[in-house]
């Protein structure tokens, strides 16, 4: 009898991403405080334009490794990076008071679309 459950592959997450030609190191952290470069806030993720790093909290006990959550958080931070590099004010939290809401919505829709349509490489296969 064949097992009807999908085989879950080990997830190898990317360590770097280029955003409009700018390399960003991706760090996966164990606590929400580590996601904040200054350690003052509990965050799910943060992009730092000065050090060119993106930190993603991916040990969230409320989320499963197979639910796409770290990918969503990374997508959120990438959208902030795109907004900064391309000058898209609506994605910039320093300019638009609705930036977080807009970025959340876009990250959710893009992540869902890519995951549902199996458009991710094996390293992000859900």
C-alpha positions in Angstrom: 0.0 0.0 0.0 1.5 3.3 -1.1 1.9 6.1 1.5 -0.4 8.9 0.5 1.5 11.5 2.5 3.9 13.8 0.5 7.5 13.2 1.2 9.0 16.2 2.9 12.4 17.1 1.7 15.0 18.8 3.8 14.8 22.5 3.3 18.0 24.2 2.4 17.5 27.9 2.6 19.5 30.4 0.5 22.3 32.3 2.3 22.3 35.3 0.0 20.0 37.1 -2.4 20.5 39.8 -4.9 18.0 42.7 -4.8 18.4 44.8 -7.9 22.1 43.7 -8.1 22.8 44.4 -4.4 23.9 41.3 -2.5 22.2 40.7 0.9 23.3 38.0 3.3 20.4 36.1 4.8 20.7 35.0 8.4 18.2 32.7 10.0 17.9 33.4 13.7 16.6 31.4 16.6 14.8 34.2 18.6 12.7 37.2 17.6 15.2 39.5 19.4 18.0 38.3 17.2 16.0 39.4 14.1 16.4 43.0 15.3 19.9 44.3 14.6 19.8 46.2 17.9 18.1 43.5 19.9 15.4 46.0 21.2 12.4 44.5 19.6 10.9 41.1 18.9 10.7 40.8 15.1 9.9 38.1 12.6 12.4 39.6 10.2 14.4 42.8 9.4 16.4 44.1 6.5 19.4 46.2 7.2 20.5 48.4 4.3 23.8 49.4 6.0 25.2 45.9 6.6 23.2 44.4 3.7 21.8 41.6 5.8 18.3 40.2 6.1 17.5 38.4 9.4 14.6 35.9 9.5 13.3 34.4 12.7 12.5 30.8 11.5 12.2 28.9 14.8 8.6 30.2 15.5 6.9 27.4 17.4 3.5 28.6 16.2 4.6 27.8 12.6 5.6 24.6 11.0 8.8 24.4 8.8 6.6 23.1 6.0 4.0 25.9 6.0 6.1 28.4 4.0 6.3 30.8 6.8 10.1 31.6 6.6 9.7 32.1 2.9 6.9 34.6 3.6 9.0 36.5 6.1 11.9 36.6 3.6 9.6 37.7 0.8 8.4 40.5 3.1 11.9 41.8 3.7 12.8 41.4 0.0 9.9 43.7 -0.8 11.2 46.3 1.6 14.6 46.0 -0.2 13.0 46.4 -3.6 11.1 49.4 -2.4 14.3 51.0 -1.1 16.5 50.2 -4.1 13.8 51.2 -6.7 12.5 54.2 -4.7 9.0 52.8 -4.4 7.7 55.0 -1.5 4.6 52.9 -0.7 7.0 50.0 0.4 9.2 52.3 2.5 8.2 52.5 6.2 10.1 55.8 6.7 7.9 57.5 4.1 4.5 55.7 4.1 2.5 55.0 7.2 0.8 52.1 5.4 4.0 50.5 4.1 3.9 47.6 6.5 0.3 46.8 5.6 1.1 47.0 1.9 4.3 44.9 2.2 2.4 42.3 4.3 -0.3 42.0 1.7 2.1 41.7 -1.2 4.3 39.2 0.6 1.3 37.1 1.5 -0.1 37.1 -2.1 3.3 36.5 -3.8 4.3 33.7 -1.4 0.9 32.0 -1.7 1.0 32.3 -5.5 4.5 30.9 -5.8 3.9 28.0 -3.3 0.5 27.0 -4.8 1.8 27.0 -8.3 4.9 25.0 -7.4 7.1 27.8 -8.8 9.9 27.5 -6.2 13.2 25.7 -6.6 13.8 22.6 -4.6 15.6 24.5 -1.9 12.3 26.2 -1.0 10.0 23.2 -1.9 7.2 23.1 0.6 
